[in-house]
Amino acid sequence: MDLLFHMLIPFMLAIIAGVDPKKALLLTPIAIIPDLDLLLTGHRVYLHSIFIPLTIILISLLLKLKQKNPHHNLLVLASLYYLSHLLLDLSGPVAILWPLTTVGYGIAIGITVSQTSIFPTIQPYLSLNVEEIPLPNVVTEGAIATPQSITIALLFFVVLVFTYRDRIPRFYTSS
């Protein structure tokens, strides 16, 4: 999945959930932090660990219990942005349990349609892929944006403009 999708999907979900659009937009870079492990030659390992967002949520909850965390909801939302990246990457092996193991887990899920007979046959599938991720694992290239993610981003932008058009300052007056 490209970086634009990684930012766009949690942003769209946050908007749907009623999060203030400005806060939702400011948090979008958090959704691509896991891919910084590309620079550490351990793609889908070091920063793709489930323990990172869970630790942030746990610390936030503990501080909230002591009444010392006015930004609890923002930290939980940031953790969800981070977690969304891990979930979206599960199409391939992801070492979500690192540093305990470098075994990567992936889920293949989908639906195929066969038209070998008069009546189409629909076949859902689900499989768990488990494989060791070798370290170092150097990734030579990655997609920042694809035509699909750019199209979805443009469509979502149009929806946002029509949804929040009353908040957009007008620089003209109608006669």
HULIN-V954607 format. One record per residue. RES is the residue in one small letter. OMEGA is omega as a letter, one per 30 degrees, with the letter a starting at -180 (999 if undefined). Layout:
res=<RES & RES>
omega=<OMEGA & OMEGA>
This chain:
res=<m & d & l & l & f & h & m & l & i & p & f & m & l & a & i & i & a & g & v & d & p & k & k & a & l & l & l & t & p & i & a & i & i & p & d & l & d & l & l & l & t & g & h & r & v & y & l & h & s & i & f & i & p & l & t & i & i & l & i & s & l & l & l & k & l & k & q & k & n & p & h & h & n & l & l & v & l & a & s & l & y & y & l & s & h & l & l & l & d & l & s & g & p & v & a & i & l & w & p & l & t & t & v & g & y & g & i & a & i & g & i & t & v & s & q & t & s & i & f & p & t & i & q & p & y & l & s & l & n & v & e & e & i & p & l & p & n & v & v & t & e & g & a & i & a & t & p & q & s & i & t & i & a & l & l & f & f & v & v & l & v & f & t & y & r & d & r & i & p & r & f & y & t & s & s>
omega=<a & a & l & l & a & l & a & a & l & l & l & l & l & l & l & a & l & l & l & a & l & l & a & l & a & a & a & l & l & a & l & l & a & a & l & l & l & a & a & a & l & a & a & l & a & a & l & a & l & a & a & l & l & l & l & l & a & l & l & l & l & l & l & l & l & l & a & a & l & a & a & a & l & l & l & l & l & l & l & l & a & a & l & l & a & a & a & l & a & l & l & a & l & l & a & l & l & g & l & a & l & l & a & l & l & a & l & a & l & l & l & l & l & l & a & l & a & a & l & l & l & a & l & l & l & l & l & l & l & l & l & l & a & l & f & l & a & l & a & l & l & a & l & l & l & l & l & a & l & l & l & l & l & l & l & l & l & l & l & a & l & l & a & a & l & a & a & a & l & a & l & l & l & a & 999>
